[in-house]
Amino acid sequence: MQTVLLQKQAQDGSWRFCLESGTLTDTHMIILLRTLGIHDEELMLGLANRIAGKQQPNGAWKLYTDEADGNLSATIDSYFALLFSGYLKKTDPRMEMAKSFIRANGGLNGANMLTKISTALTGQYQWPQHFMVPVELTLLPPTSPLSFYDFVGYARVHLAPMMIFADRKYVFHNPATPDLSDLYVGPAISPGIYPHRRMEQFAQDAQGFLASIHSFVRTLPFLPSVLREVSLRRLETYILERIEPDGTLYTYSTSTFFMIFALLAQGYPLQHPKIRHAMQGLQAAVYRTSEDAHLQLATSAVWDTALLTYALQHSGIESSHPSLQRSLKYLLGKQQTTYGDWKIRNPHAAPGGWGFSDQNTMNPDIDDTTAALRAISMQAKADQTTAAAWKRGLDWLMTMQNDDGGWPAFEKNTNSAVIRQLPIEGSDTVSIDPSSADLTGRTLEFLGNYAGIRMNHPQVQKAVRWLLSEQRPDGSWYGRWGIAFLYGTWAALTGMMAVGVPADSEAVQKAVSWLIRNQNEDGGWGESCKSDEKQAYVALGASTPSQTAWAVDALISVFPKPHPAVERGIQYLLQFKDRHDWTTAYPTGGGRPGGIYFAYHSYRWIWPLLALSHYRDKYGTNQPYS
C-alpha cells in the first residue's frame, strides 16, 4: 500500500484522488456548456459517455448499486443531459426506455427540487408565483425568528442563487434545448416544495411566516419593488463575496452551476469574466479517464492529503521522508487565516481551520481540521512554525463546539427548529448543521490521542454526555457524513476510547455487540446507502474496504487483545486489498441524504492502512504494507 500511495502523490505534495458521485454534476456541466455556447466536444463526449455508461438495463439511473429499480430524478437529469448533448436522440432505444421509466414512476412532476429547478431554468418547468424562500428574507436581522443565516453556509450558497433566478423567473432556452413536455404525468408541483413531506402544524406556521413576508412587503406603498431589488442585489453581493480563487462558489460545482444562472438572471452577459472564470474552475474540477469525464462536486485534495499523510506516518514512514515533507508543506499552506461565515456565531475566535478542497479559502470544517492536525502533530513536536499552526487549529476547533456538547461540520449552533420544519425539500438534513456523532467522535479521538485532552476536561465531558444521549437502542450511532451507522459507531467508539471512557461501560459494550452482530461471513462489513435514507441500518449484503476498516478500527480501540472478530476483519483487509469490483467502488461517503453519495477513490487505501497500522501498534503484530 505504501508504495502505491507514494507513487500517486502529486508534485506539490498533495494527493488528488477522484471524489466520485452520481451523474448530477455531469448533467449540470452539459447544460452549462450548451447554454453558454462553449464548444468543447471532447469534454462533452466524455461527460456523455460516463452518463450513458451508468444507465441500467431497465433504462434508469441509480444513485448506488443496490438502489431498487432506479432513481427518478437521476434518470430525468441524465435523460435531459444526454438529449442536450446532442449525442443521443429521443428515438434511440435506450432513451425510449429511460422515458418509459420516468413516466411509470411519476414523471417530471415527481422529481426532486434540484431537478425541477434545472428544468425550470431551461424552460421545461414553470416557475411558481412565489419561491418558497422570499428574497426579502435577506433584509431581516439575524435576531429575527427566521434569518437567511439560520441556513448553514453550504445551503446558503445554493439557496442564494436559487432565490435570485426563481424570483426573476429566469429561463434560458435555445434551439438545442430538448423538449421534456412528454415527461409530465399529472399536475406539476412547483420547485422548492417537497410533496411527500409530512405537513405538521409547525411546518405550516413556518411557511406562513415566509408567506407573511411576501404579504407585508407588498402592503408598503411604493416600496415593494425597491425592497425586492435591494434584496436581489444583497444576494448578488453575498454570492460574489464567496467566490473562491478558482472562480467557483465555495468550491462546490452544484452551487457554481446555480451561481452562473443567477448571474445571467441579474443581467450578466454570457461572456462575463465572472462566468468565464467560474467555468474555468469547473473545468479544472473535471476528473478525466481515457474513456470518460466526471465533474467532481468538489475536489478532495486537502482531505485526502491530510488523511494519507497521517496514515503513511502511522504505517511506519517517518515524517522526514521527502514525500511526507512535501505533503506537510502543502497542508501547512492550506491552513486558513481569514475569517469566514463561521464567525457569525463564533465571533471571538481566531481563524485556524482547514477546508476540504484545494481552492477552499473561507469555509473551514471540523473534520478537515482534525485530519490536518493529526497529520502535522508529529512535526509540530520538533518545529516551531508547525507547532504554532497546530495551536491555532486546536484553538479554533475548541471554540466550534456546539452548546449541546457536540461538534457541527461547518458552523456553530446552526440548528434552527424553524428551518428544520420548513416544508422545503432537505430543510431537515442539508439546510442546518447540527452536532453529529461522527464529527463529535472524530474530534474526541483527536483531542484524546493527539492533544492530551481527556475526560477531566469540561468540554470533553460535555461531548461524551451528548454522544451517549445520541446512541441508538441497538448500540449504534448514526454518522451524517459517511455510510452510515458503521461510520458513526466507529467514530463514537474510537473517540470515547481516546478520551478515557471505560471499555466495560454499558454504552461501549452495546456498540461492540452491535458491530460483531453485523460482521459478514467473509470477515468484512458492508452497509447500504439505504441506511442513510431510512435512518435505520440496512446491510449491503457484501463487504467494502472502508466500512470493514472502520469496524475493525473501532473494535481494536476497545479490545486489549486481538478479538476473533478483529482477526477475521484483518484477514479480509489483507486478502482483498487488491480487489477491484463494485464493492471497492461503492459509495461510503454521505452528501445529501437520498440525493448525493460519494465514492472516495482514496478510501480503499486510507482506512485499511490505518486499521492495519493500529492493529500492529496495539498488538505488536507486523503486517505487510508495501
Secondary structure as UniProt FT lines:
FT   HELIX           2..7
FT   TURN            11..12
FT   STRAND          19..20
FT   HELIX           24..36
FT   HELIX           41..53
FT   TURN            57..58
FT   TURN            65..66
FT   HELIX           72..85
FT   TURN            90..91
FT   HELIX           93..104
FT   TURN            105..106
FT   HELIX           108..110
FT   HELIX           113..121
FT   TURN            122..123
FT   HELIX           135..139
FT   TURN            142..143
FT   HELIX           148..150
FT   HELIX           153..168
FT   TURN            175..176
FT   HELIX           181..183
FT   TURN            191..192
FT   TURN            195..196
FT   HELIX           201..219
FT   TURN            221..222
FT   HELIX           224..240
FT   TURN            241..242
FT   TURN            245..246
FT   TURN            250..251
FT   HELIX           253..265
FT   TURN            266..267
FT   TURN            270..271
FT   HELIX           273..284
FT   STRAND          286..288
FT   STRAND          293..295
FT   HELIX           301..314
FT   TURN            315..316
FT   TURN            319..320
FT   HELIX           322..333
FT   HELIX           341..344
FT   TURN            347..348
FT   TURN            358..359
FT   HELIX           366..380
FT   TURN            381..382
FT   HELIX           384..399
FT   TURN            403..404
FT   TURN            412..413
FT   HELIX           417..421
FT   TURN            425..430
FT   HELIX           437..450
FT   TURN            455..456
FT   HELIX           458..470
FT   TURN            473..474
FT   HELIX           485..499
FT   TURN            503..504
FT   HELIX           506..517
FT   TURN            521..522
FT   HELIX           530..534
FT   HELIX           545..558
FT   HELIX           564..575
FT   TURN            576..578
FT   TURN            582..584
FT   STRAND          589..592
FT   TURN            593..595
FT   STRAND          596..600
FT   TURN            601..602
FT   HELIX           603..619
//
